Amino acid sequence: MPDGIINMTDMGIIFSVTDAMGIHRESVSVELTKEDPGSINRVDGGKIEITIPEAGTVEEFARLLQAELEGMGYESKDLYDEDDEDEE
């Protein structure tokens, strides 16, 4: 597969960030081709549009993605929130 096309590993890395922030996968749109400089945008309706850059690694971009999403007001969520468990 050409380097300029995203693959399932790339998507897994992107989803590891968005899932941890509680963003539903149907609210995330990722361009199928990598294009410099890459982009992260929130559009009408709250959808997140992502273009992975061709330069650099997806792991590097994932750190930027997390920081950008935090700047948009998203926060990392504990997937196993202790408040959801009733231990009494």
MOPAC internal coordinates of N, CA, C and O (Angstrom, degrees):
PM7 1SCF
backbone

  N    0.0000 0     0.00 0     0.00 0    0    0    0
  C    1.4606 1     0.00 0     0.00 0    1    0    0
  C    1.5270 1   108.18 1     0.00 0    2    1    0
  O    1.2310 1   119.69 1   -46.79 1    3    2    1
  N    1.3194 1   118.19 1   133.21 1    3    2    1
  C    1.4637 1   120.35 1  -179.66 1    5    3    2
  C    1.5261 1   111.82 1   -59.17 1    6    5    3
  O    1.2310 1   120.88 1   -28.82 1    7    6    5
  N    1.3289 1   115.92 1   151.18 1    7    6    5
  C    1.4643 1   121.10 1  -179.37 1    9    7    6
  C    1.5180 1   112.66 1   -61.91 1   10    9    7
  O    1.2310 1   119.56 1   151.76 1   11   10    9
  N    1.3228 1   118.45 1   -28.24 1   11   10    9
  C    1.4482 1   121.99 1  -175.27 1   13   11   10
  C    1.5167 1   114.86 1   -79.04 1   14   13   11
  O    1.2310 1   119.75 1  -178.56 1   15   14   13
  N    1.3306 1   118.09 1     1.44 1   15   14   13
  C    1.4564 1   122.82 1  -179.27 1   17   15   14
  C    1.5238 1   108.21 1  -111.71 1   18   17   15
  O    1.2310 1   120.32 1   -45.07 1   19   18   17
  N    1.3416 1   116.99 1   134.93 1   19   18   17
  C    1.4630 1   119.09 1   178.64 1   21   19   18
  C    1.5245 1   109.49 1   -72.80 1   22   21   19
  O    1.2310 1   121.26 1   -23.17 1   23   22   21
  N    1.3393 1   115.20 1   156.83 1   23   22   21
  C    1.4589 1   120.21 1   178.65 1   25   23   22
  C    1.5263 1   109.49 1  -128.76 1   26   25   23
  O    1.2310 1   120.55 1     2.00 1   27   26   25
  N    1.3066 1   116.55 1  -178.00 1   27   26   25
  C    1.4622 1   120.73 1  -177.06 1   29   27   26
  C    1.5259 1   111.87 1   -64.52 1   30   29   27
  O    1.2310 1   119.79 1   146.71 1   31   30   29
  N    1.3199 1   118.00 1   -33.29 1   31   30   29
  C    1.4622 1   120.84 1   176.96 1   33   31   30
  C    1.5272 1   110.05 1   -63.61 1   34   33   31
  O    1.2310 1   120.64 1   135.72 1   35   34   33
  N    1.3324 1   116.38 1   -44.28 1   35   34   33
  C    1.4685 1   120.82 1   177.28 1   37   35   34
  C    1.5251 1   110.27 1   -58.46 1   38   37   35
  O    1.2310 1   120.34 1   133.73 1   39   38   37
  N    1.3271 1   116.95 1   -46.27 1   39   38   37
  C    1.4660 1   121.00 1  -179.68 1   41   39   38
  C    1.5277 1   110.74 1   -63.05 1   42   41   39
  O    1.2310 1   120.40 1   140.75 1   43   42   41
  N    1.3222 1   116.84 1   -39.25 1   43   42   41
  C    1.4597 1   119.73 1   178.45 1   45   43   42
  C    1.5165 1   112.04 1   -61.01 1   46   45   43
  O    1.2310 1   120.39 1   140.56 1   47   46   45
  N    1.3189 1   116.86 1   -39.44 1   47   46   45
  C    1.4658 1   121.14 1   179.02 1   49   47   46
  C    1.5270 1   110.29 1   -67.25 1   50   49   47
  O    1.2310 1   120.41 1   136.11 1   51   50   49
  N    1.3282 1   116.83 1   -43.89 1   51   50   49
  C    1.4678 1   120.74 1   178.12 1   53   51   50
  C    1.5278 1   110.10 1   -61.84 1   54   53   51
  O    1.2310 1   120.36 1   132.48 1   55   54   53
  N    1.3315 1   116.91 1   -47.52 1   55   54   53
  C    1.4644 1   120.59 1  -179.55 1   57   55   54
  C    1.5248 1   112.36 1   -65.89 1   58   57   55
  O    1.2310 1   119.53 1   151.38 1   59   58   57
  N    1.3211 1   118.50 1   -28.62 1   59   58   57
  C    1.4696 1   119.19 1   177.39 1   61   59   58
  C    1.5271 1   110.35 1   -62.76 1   62   61   59
  O    1.2310 1   120.41 1   147.05 1   63   62   61
  N    1.3207 1   116.83 1   -32.95 1   63   62   61
  C    1.4720 1   121.20 1   177.61 1   65   63   62
  C    1.5226 1   110.39 1   -76.85 1   66   65   63
  O    1.2310 1   120.39 1   128.57 1   67   66   65
  N    1.3311 1   116.85 1   -51.43 1   67   66   65
  C    1.4648 1   119.32 1  -175.45 1   69   67   66
  C    1.5293 1   111.72 1   -68.40 1   70   69   67
  O    1.2310 1   119.86 1   142.95 1   71   70   69
  N    1.3215 1   117.86 1   -37.05 1   71   70   69
  C    1.4706 1   120.68 1   177.63 1   73   71   70
  C    1.5297 1   110.52 1   -61.38 1   74   73   71
  O    1.2310 1   120.77 1   136.29 1   75   74   73
  N    1.3318 1   116.14 1   -43.71 1   75   74   73
  C    1.4665 1   120.81 1  -178.27 1   77   75   74
  C    1.5337 1   111.46 1   -65.21 1   78   77   75
  O    1.2310 1   120.77 1   159.74 1   79   78   77
  N    1.3370 1   116.13 1   -20.26 1   79   78   77
  C    1.4596 1   120.14 1  -179.87 1   81   79   78
  C    1.5267 1   111.54 1   -98.20 1   82   81   79
  O    1.2310 1   120.57 1  -173.37 1   83   82   81
  N    1.3175 1   116.51 1     6.63 1   83   82   81
  C    1.4581 1   120.57 1   177.24 1   85   83   82
  C    1.5150 1   114.59 1    74.24 1   86   85   83
  O    1.2310 1   120.36 1  -158.64 1   87   86   85
  N    1.3296 1   116.91 1    21.36 1   87   86   85
  C    1.4611 1   120.78 1  -179.94 1   89   87   86
  C    1.5302 1   107.83 1   -91.86 1   90   89   87
  O    1.2310 1   120.57 1   -58.86 1   91   90   89
  N    1.3291 1   116.52 1   121.14 1   91   90   89
  C    1.4537 1   121.61 1  -178.38 1   93   91   90
  C    1.5261 1   110.02 1   -63.31 1   94   93   91
  O    1.2310 1   120.50 1   -41.56 1   95   94   93
  N    1.3193 1   116.65 1   138.44 1   95   94   93
  C    1.4654 1   120.49 1  -177.13 1   97   95   94
  C    1.5234 1   113.40 1   -59.97 1   98   97   95
  O    1.2310 1   119.91 1   151.43 1   99   98   97
  N    1.3141 1   117.77 1   -28.57 1   99   98   97
  C    1.4618 1   119.63 1   178.30 1  101   99   98
  C    1.5284 1   111.58 1   -72.45 1  102  101   99
  O    1.2310 1   120.32 1   168.44 1  103  102  101
  N    1.3310 1   116.99 1   -11.56 1  103  102  101
  C    1.4621 1   121.99 1   177.76 1  105  103  102
  C    1.5249 1   112.04 1   -93.86 1  106  105  103
  O    1.2310 1   120.64 1  -176.31 1  107  106  105
  N    1.3310 1   116.38 1     3.69 1  107  106  105
  C    1.4624 1   121.75 1  -177.91 1  109  107  106
  C    1.5247 1   109.15 1  -115.87 1  110  109  107
  O    1.2310 1   120.77 1   -52.38 1  111  110  109
  N    1.3218 1   116.13 1   127.62 1  111  110  109
  C    1.4578 1   122.30 1   176.61 1  113  111  110
  C    1.5266 1   107.64 1  -120.63 1  114  113  111
  O    1.2310 1   120.72 1   -55.45 1  115  114  113
  N    1.3376 1   116.23 1   124.55 1  115  114  113
  C    1.4613 1   120.86 1  -179.30 1  117  115  114
  C    1.5218 1   108.67 1  -118.89 1  118  117  115
  O    1.2310 1   121.19 1   -56.00 1  119  118  117
  N    1.3389 1   115.33 1   124.00 1  119  118  117
  C    1.4634 1   121.98 1   177.37 1  121  119  118
  C    1.5310 1   108.78 1   -58.12 1  122  121  119
  O    1.2310 1   120.07 1   -40.89 1  123  122  121
  N    1.3303 1   117.48 1   139.11 1  123  122  121
  C    1.4622 1   121.03 1  -177.34 1  125  123  122
  C    1.5212 1   113.63 1   -73.13 1  126  125  123
  O    1.2310 1   120.23 1   158.53 1  127  126  125
  N    1.3219 1   117.16 1   -21.47 1  127  126  125
  C    1.4635 1   119.82 1   178.09 1  129  127  126
  C    1.5203 1   109.73 1  -109.22 1  130  129  127
  O    1.2310 1   121.23 1   -34.14 1  131  130  129
  N    1.3152 1   115.25 1   145.86 1  131  130  129
  C    1.4658 1   121.03 1   175.24 1  133  131  130
  C    1.5191 1   107.84 1   -82.24 1  134  133  131
  O    1.2310 1   120.84 1   -45.46 1  135  134  133
  N    1.3258 1   116.01 1   134.54 1  135  134  133
  C    1.4672 1   120.69 1  -179.09 1  137  135  134
  C    1.5182 1   109.44 1  -142.10 1  138  137  135
  O    1.2310 1   120.74 1   -49.70 1  139  138  137
  N    1.3200 1   116.19 1   130.30 1  139  138  137
  C    1.4657 1   120.28 1   176.29 1  141  139  138
  C    1.5160 1   109.76 1   -76.09 1  142  141  139
  O    1.2310 1   119.42 1   -38.20 1  143  142  141
  N    1.2849 1   118.70 1   141.80 1  143  142  141
  C    1.4585 1   128.18 1     8.44 1  145  143  142
  C    1.5323 1   113.61 1   -91.38 1  146  145  143
  O    1.2310 1   119.81 1  -174.08 1  147  146  145
  N    1.3342 1   117.96 1     5.92 1  147  146  145
  C    1.4575 1   121.21 1  -173.83 1  149  147  146
  C    1.5159 1   108.85 1    85.01 1  150  149  147
  O    1.2310 1   120.64 1   -17.90 1  151  150  149
  N    1.3279 1   116.39 1   162.10 1  151  150  149
  C    1.4616 1   118.73 1   179.38 1  153  151  150
  C    1.5195 1   111.19 1  -158.76 1  154  153  151
  O    1.2310 1   121.81 1   -23.10 1  155  154  153
  N    1.3312 1   114.13 1   156.90 1  155  154  153
  C    1.4612 1   123.27 1   177.08 1  157  155  154
  C    1.5232 1   105.45 1  -139.63 1  158  157  155
  O    1.2310 1   120.29 1   -64.72 1  159  158  157
  N    1.3214 1   117.06 1   115.28 1  159  158  157
  C    1.4591 1   120.76 1  -177.24 1  161  159  158
  C    1.5178 1   110.75 1  -136.22 1  162  161  159
  O    1.2310 1   121.13 1   -36.72 1  163  162  161
  N    1.3298 1   115.44 1   143.28 1  163  162  161
  C    1.4638 1   120.32 1   170.35 1  165  163  162
  C    1.5203 1   105.87 1  -102.49 1  166  165  163
  O    1.2310 1   120.88 1   -54.10 1  167  166  165
  N    1.3293 1   115.93 1   125.90 1  167  166  165
  C    1.4602 1   120.86 1  -177.84 1  169  167  166
  C    1.5273 1   109.75 1  -111.60 1  170  169  167
  O    1.2310 1   121.08 1    -3.85 1  171  170  169
  N    1.3295 1   115.54 1   176.15 1  171  170  169
  C    1.4607 1   120.99 1   179.96 1  173  171  170
  C    1.5224 1   110.71 1   -47.01 1  174  173  171
  O    1.2310 1   121.27 1   -40.09 1  175  174  173
  N    1.3122 1   115.18 1   139.91 1  175  174  173
  C    1.4496 1   120.61 1  -179.84 1  177  175  174
  C    1.5179 1   113.30 1    84.85 1  178  177  175
  O    1.2310 1   119.95 1  -178.50 1  179  178  177
  N    1.3431 1   117.69 1     1.50 1  179  178  177
  C    1.4497 1   121.43 1   176.84 1  181  179  178
  C    1.5136 1   115.09 1    82.82 1  182  181  179
  O    1.2310 1   119.90 1  -174.88 1  183  182  181
  N    1.3251 1   117.79 1     5.12 1  183  182  181
  C    1.4589 1   120.47 1   179.62 1  185  183  182
  C    1.5287 1   110.30 1   -70.02 1  186  185  183
  O    1.2310 1   120.84 1   -38.91 1  187  186  185
  N    1.3231 1   116.01 1   141.09 1  187  186  185
  C    1.4614 1   122.14 1   177.98 1  189  187  186
  C    1.5238 1   108.13 1  -101.85 1  190  189  187
  O    1.2310 1   120.44 1   -58.83 1  191  190  189
  N    1.3290 1   116.76 1   121.17 1  191  190  189
  C    1.4617 1   121.98 1   177.31 1  193  191  190
  C    1.5231 1   108.66 1  -105.57 1  194  193  191
  O    1.2310 1   121.07 1   -52.56 1  195  194  193
  N    1.3311 1   115.55 1   127.44 1  195  194  193
  C    1.4652 1   121.77 1  -174.19 1  197  195  194
  C    1.5193 1   109.48 1  -125.75 1  198  197  195
  O    1.2310 1   121.00 1   -45.44 1  199  198  197
  N    1.3208 1   115.70 1   134.56 1  199  198  197
  C    1.4584 1   122.44 1   168.91 1  201  199  198
  C    1.5228 1   106.64 1  -122.31 1  202  201  199
  O    1.2310 1   120.60 1   -60.64 1  203  202  201
  N    1.3101 1   116.45 1   119.36 1  203  202  201
  C    1.4690 1   121.69 1   179.44 1  205  203  202
  C    1.5243 1   108.17 1   -78.08 1  206  205  203
  O    1.2310 1   119.98 1   -46.91 1  207  206  205
  N    1.3389 1   117.64 1   133.09 1  207  206  205
  C    1.4703 1   118.89 1   179.47 1  209  207  206
  C    1.5225 1   111.15 1   -72.59 1  210  209  207
  O    1.2310 1   121.28 1   -28.94 1  211  210  209
  N    1.3136 1   115.15 1   151.06 1  211  210  209
  C    1.4660 1   120.56 1   177.85 1  213  211  210
  C    1.5334 1   110.63 1   -75.35 1  214  213  211
  O    1.2310 1   120.58 1   144.95 1  215  214  213
  N    1.3357 1   116.51 1   -35.05 1  215  214  213
  C    1.4652 1   121.18 1   179.07 1  217  215  214
  C    1.5268 1   109.36 1   -80.88 1  218  217  215
  O    1.2310 1   120.25 1   -35.20 1  219  218  217
  N    1.3091 1   117.13 1   144.80 1  219  218  217
  C    1.4560 1   121.59 1   178.93 1  221  219  218
  C    1.5196 1   110.81 1    83.27 1  222  221  219
  O    1.2310 1   121.40 1     4.67 1  223  222  221
  N    1.3371 1   114.92 1  -175.33 1  223  222  221
  C    1.4590 1   120.20 1  -178.78 1  225  223  222
  C    1.5265 1   110.29 1  -104.22 1  226  225  223
  O    1.2310 1   121.12 1   -20.04 1  227  226  225
  N    1.3050 1   115.47 1   159.96 1  227  226  225
  C    1.4634 1   120.25 1   177.03 1  229  227  226
  C    1.5229 1   109.58 1   -66.18 1  230  229  227
  O    1.2310 1   120.13 1   146.89 1  231  230  229
  N    1.3239 1   117.36 1   -33.11 1  231  230  229
  C    1.4610 1   120.80 1   178.07 1  233  231  230
  C    1.5276 1   111.06 1   -63.11 1  234  233  231
  O    1.2310 1   120.21 1   139.09 1  235  234  233
  N    1.3285 1   117.20 1   -40.91 1  235  234  233
  C    1.4653 1   120.84 1   175.94 1  237  235  234
  C    1.5294 1   110.24 1   -63.32 1  238  237  235
  O    1.2310 1   120.67 1   136.96 1  239  238  237
  N    1.3195 1   116.32 1   -43.04 1  239  238  237
  C    1.4534 1   120.75 1   179.28 1  241  239  238
  C    1.5244 1   110.79 1   -65.02 1  242  241  239
  O    1.2310 1   119.94 1   145.15 1  243  242  241
  N    1.3229 1   117.73 1   -34.85 1  243  242  241
  C    1.4700 1   121.37 1   179.68 1  245  243  242
  C    1.5282 1   110.92 1   -61.58 1  246  245  243
  O    1.2310 1   120.00 1   142.62 1  247  246  245
  N    1.3206 1   117.60 1   -37.38 1  247  246  245
  C    1.4716 1   120.51 1   177.00 1  249  247  246
  C    1.5331 1   110.07 1   -65.22 1  250  249  247
  O    1.2310 1   120.59 1   138.22 1  251  250  249
  N    1.3228 1   116.47 1   -41.78 1  251  250  249
  C    1.4645 1   121.15 1   176.35 1  253  251  250
  C    1.5260 1   110.15 1   -64.42 1  254  253  251
  O    1.2310 1   120.42 1   137.54 1  255  254  253
  N    1.3258 1   116.79 1   -42.46 1  255  254  253
  C    1.4616 1   121.74 1   178.91 1  257  255  254
  C    1.5270 1   110.58 1   -57.67 1  258  257  255
  O    1.2310 1   120.69 1   133.01 1  259  258  257
  N    1.3211 1   116.29 1   -46.99 1  259  258  257
  C    1.4648 1   119.87 1   179.43 1  261  259  258
  C    1.5220 1   110.66 1   -60.11 1  262  261  259
  O    1.2310 1   120.19 1   133.22 1  263  262  261
  N    1.3221 1   117.24 1   -46.78 1  263  262  261
  C    1.4663 1   121.03 1  -179.36 1  265  263  262
  C    1.5314 1   111.10 1   -62.64 1  266  265  263
  O    1.2310 1   120.05 1   137.61 1  267  266  265
  N    1.3317 1   117.50 1   -42.39 1  267  266  265
  C    1.4636 1   121.20 1   179.95 1  269  267  266
  C    1.5303 1   110.92 1   -65.18 1  270  269  267
  O    1.2310 1   120.46 1   137.77 1  271  270  269
  N    1.3249 1   116.72 1   -42.23 1  271  270  269
  C    1.4646 1   120.00 1   179.32 1  273  271  270
  C    1.5216 1   111.06 1   -66.09 1  274  273  271
  O    1.2310 1   120.20 1   142.19 1  275  274  273
  N    1.3311 1   117.22 1   -37.81 1  275  274  273
  C    1.4676 1   120.25 1   175.26 1  277  275  274
  C    1.5159 1   109.89 1   -62.30 1  278  277  275
  O    1.2310 1   120.03 1   141.28 1  279  278  277
  N    1.3337 1   117.54 1   -38.72 1  279  278  277
  C    1.4538 1   122.06 1   177.25 1  281  279  278
  C    1.5197 1   112.57 1   -64.85 1  282  281  279
  O    1.2310 1   120.48 1   155.65 1  283  282  281
  N    1.3311 1   116.70 1   -24.35 1  283  282  281
  C    1.4663 1   121.79 1   177.21 1  285  283  282
  C    1.5259 1   111.65 1   -86.13 1  286  285  283
  O    1.2310 1   120.85 1   177.87 1  287  286  285
  N    1.3476 1   115.98 1    -2.13 1  287  286  285
  C    1.4575 1   119.69 1   177.42 1  289  287  286
  C    1.5137 1   115.77 1   103.93 1  290  289  287
  O    1.2310 1   119.65 1   178.68 1  291  290  289
  N    1.3267 1   118.28 1    -1.32 1  291  290  289
  C    1.4571 1   120.63 1   177.07 1  293  291  290
  C    1.5228 1   109.14 1   -78.15 1  294  293  291
  O    1.2310 1   120.63 1   -29.95 1  295  294  293
  N    1.3273 1   116.39 1   150.05 1  295  294  293
  C    1.4580 1   121.77 1   178.54 1  297  295  294
  C    1.5182 1   109.34 1  -129.51 1  298  297  295
  O    1.2310 1   121.18 1   -32.29 1  299  298  297
  N    1.3297 1   115.34 1   147.71 1  299  298  297
  C    1.4606 1   119.54 1   174.85 1  301  299  298
  C    1.5105 1   108.72 1   -64.65 1  302  301  299
  O    1.2310 1   121.11 1   -41.21 1  303  302  301
  N    1.3176 1   115.48 1   138.79 1  303  302  301
  C    1.4569 1   121.01 1  -179.64 1  305  303  302
  C    1.5182 1   108.89 1  -117.07 1  306  305  303
  O    1.2310 1   121.08 1   -35.68 1  307  306  305
  N    1.3239 1   115.55 1   144.32 1  307  306  305
  C    1.4493 1   120.91 1   174.45 1  309  307  306
  C    1.5199 1   107.27 1   -76.55 1  310  309  307
  O    1.2310 1   120.18 1   -61.24 1  311  310  309
  N    1.3284 1   117.27 1   118.76 1  311  310  309
  C    1.4578 1   120.63 1  -177.61 1  313  311  310
  C    1.5254 1   111.84 1   -63.76 1  314  313  311
  O    1.2310 1   120.18 1   158.21 1  315  314  313
  N    1.3179 1   117.25 1   -21.79 1  315  314  313
  C    1.4634 1   122.14 1   179.16 1  317  315  314
  C    1.5145 1   107.90 1  -120.54 1  318  317  315
  O    1.2310 1   120.75 1  -110.96 1  319  318  317
  N    1.3198 1   116.17 1    69.04 1  319  318  317
  C    1.4596 1   122.47 1  -177.09 1  321  319  318
  C    1.5095 1   110.30 1   -63.36 1  322  321  319
  O    1.2310 1   120.19 1   -57.61 1  323  322  321
  N    1.3396 1   117.24 1   122.39 1  323  322  321
  C    1.4467 1   122.27 1  -177.89 1  325  323  322
  C    1.5204 1   112.10 1   -63.60 1  326  325  323
  O    1.2310 1   119.62 1   153.68 1  327  326  325
  N    1.3359 1   118.33 1   -26.32 1  327  326  325
  C    1.4573 1   121.41 1   179.33 1  329  327  326
  C    1.5308 1   111.95 1   -67.09 1  330  329  327
  O    1.2310 1   120.38 1   158.29 1  331  330  329
  N    1.3400 1   116.87 1   -21.71 1  331  330  329
  C    1.4490 1   120.51 1   179.68 1  333  331  330
  C    1.5177 1   112.31 1   -77.98 1  334  333  331
  O    1.2310 1   120.34 1   163.49 1  335  334  333
  N    1.3230 1   116.95 1   -16.51 1  335  334  333
  C    1.4539 1   120.93 1  -178.17 1  337  335  334
  C    1.5250 1   109.30 1   -92.51 1  338  337  335
  O    1.2310 1   120.71 1   -44.77 1  339  338  337
  N    1.3009 1   116.24 1   135.23 1  339  338  337
  C    1.4647 1   121.24 1   177.92 1  341  339  338
  C    1.5134 1   107.24 1  -105.03 1  342  341  339
  O    1.2310 1   120.69 1   -78.86 1  343  342  341
  N    1.3245 1   116.29 1   101.14 1  343  342  341
  C    1.4574 1   120.76 1  -175.30 1  345  343  342
  C    1.5106 1   112.68 1   -93.00 1  346  345  343
  O    1.2310 1   119.09 1   178.83 1  347  346  345
  N    1.3218 1   119.34 1    -1.17 1  347  346  345
  C    1.4659 1   121.83 1  -177.13 1  349  347  346
  C    1.4893 1   110.68 1   -82.86 1  350  349  347
  O    1.2310 1   120.10 1   180.00 1  351  350  349

